[in-house]
Amino acid sequence: MIDWGLFTGITIILGGGAAWMMGQALAAGWKPAWHAVLYSLLLGAADRFLIFALFDGELLSVRGYVMDTLTLMLIGLAGWRATRARKMVGQYPWLYERSGFFTWKLRQDAEDSA
């Protein structure tokens, strides 16, 4: 059974903050998204350990690990994508413009000259 308070506090708030910062750091260093997937596996293990050590949760719960890791992976990849969009527009302002929180597009004047 899932303890939603524990999941929210440890996995989403504490682990999610770490996952978001991990995604930002990877994108800031121009690392590919699959690095975030690998680091999320480690964060998921750390999350399970915190739940085990602090709240007497089950350490070797496959279902818990998968759920926690997928949640952290989604948050980390969102942080990576948001930072990558910001960096693409900041690094290449003559070529790209922001089209959303996670996206960028080719500037209209760059399309006309191409």
C-alpha positions as CSV (number, residue, x, y, z in Angstrom):
1,M,0.0,0.0,0.0
2,I,1.3,3.5,-0.9
3,D,1.7,6.1,1.8
4,W,0.8,9.2,-0.2
5,G,2.1,11.6,2.4
6,L,5.5,9.8,2.4
7,F,5.5,9.7,-1.4
8,T,4.7,13.4,-1.7
9,G,7.2,14.5,0.9
10,I,10.2,12.3,0.1
11,T,9.8,11.4,-3.5
12,I,8.1,14.5,-5.0
13,I,9.3,17.3,-2.9
14,L,12.8,16.2,-1.7
15,G,13.7,13.8,-4.5
16,G,11.9,15.8,-7.2
17,G,13.9,18.9,-6.2
18,A,17.1,16.9,-6.6
19,A,15.9,15.5,-9.9
20,W,15.0,18.9,-11.3
21,M,18.4,20.3,-10.3
22,M,20.0,17.2,-11.8
23,G,18.2,17.8,-15.1
24,Q,19.2,21.5,-15.1
25,A,22.8,20.7,-14.4
26,L,23.0,18.2,-17.2
27,A,21.3,20.5,-19.7
28,A,23.6,23.4,-18.6
29,G,26.6,21.2,-19.5
30,W,25.0,20.2,-22.9
31,K,24.7,16.6,-21.8
32,P,22.2,14.3,-23.6
33,A,18.8,13.4,-22.0
34,W,19.8,9.8,-21.5
35,H,22.2,10.9,-18.8
36,A,19.2,12.1,-16.8
37,V,17.7,8.6,-17.2
38,L,20.8,7.0,-15.7
39,Y,21.1,9.4,-12.8
40,S,17.4,9.0,-12.1
41,L,18.0,5.3,-11.4
42,L,20.5,6.3,-8.8
43,L,18.2,8.9,-7.3
44,G,15.4,6.3,-7.1
45,A,17.7,4.0,-5.1
46,A,18.6,6.9,-2.8
47,D,14.9,7.7,-2.4
48,R,14.1,4.1,-1.4
49,F,16.9,4.2,1.1
50,L,15.6,7.4,2.7
51,I,12.1,5.9,3.0
52,F,13.6,2.8,4.5
53,A,16.0,4.5,6.9
54,L,13.8,7.3,8.1
55,F,10.3,5.8,8.0
56,D,10.8,2.1,8.2
57,G,9.6,1.6,4.7
58,E,10.3,-1.5,2.6
59,L,13.8,-1.1,1.1
60,L,13.6,-3.8,-1.6
61,S,10.2,-3.0,-3.0
62,V,10.4,-3.4,-6.7
63,R,7.0,-1.7,-7.2
64,G,8.1,1.2,-4.9
65,Y,11.4,1.6,-6.7
66,V,9.9,1.6,-10.1
67,M,7.2,4.1,-9.1
68,D,9.7,6.4,-7.4
69,T,12.2,6.2,-10.1
70,L,9.7,6.9,-12.9
71,T,8.5,9.9,-11.0
72,L,12.0,11.2,-10.5
73,M,12.8,10.5,-14.1
74,L,9.9,12.5,-15.4
75,I,10.8,15.5,-13.1
76,G,14.5,15.3,-14.1
77,L,13.7,15.1,-17.8
78,A,11.3,18.1,-17.4
79,G,14.1,20.1,-15.8
80,W,16.5,19.0,-18.5
81,R,14.1,20.0,-21.3
82,A,13.1,23.4,-19.7
83,T,16.8,24.3,-19.3
84,R,17.7,23.1,-22.8
85,A,14.9,25.3,-24.2
86,R,16.2,28.3,-22.2
87,K,19.8,27.7,-23.3
88,M,19.0,27.2,-27.0
89,V,17.3,30.6,-27.1
90,G,20.0,32.2,-25.0
91,Q,22.9,30.7,-26.9
92,Y,21.4,31.2,-30.4
93,P,19.1,34.2,-30.2
94,W,19.4,35.0,-33.9
95,L,18.2,31.6,-34.8
96,Y,15.6,30.5,-32.2
97,E,12.9,32.0,-30.2
98,R,10.9,30.6,-27.2
99,S,7.6,29.0,-28.1
100,G,6.7,27.5,-24.7
101,F,8.2,26.4,-21.4
102,F,9.8,23.3,-22.9
103,T,10.0,24.3,-26.6
104,W,11.7,26.7,-29.0
105,K,11.2,27.3,-32.7
106,L,13.1,28.7,-35.6
107,R,12.8,32.5,-35.8
108,Q,10.6,33.8,-38.7
109,D,13.5,36.0,-40.0
110,A,15.8,33.0,-39.9
111,E,13.3,30.9,-41.9
112,D,13.1,33.7,-44.5
113,S,16.9,33.9,-45.0
114,A,17.3,30.2,-45.3
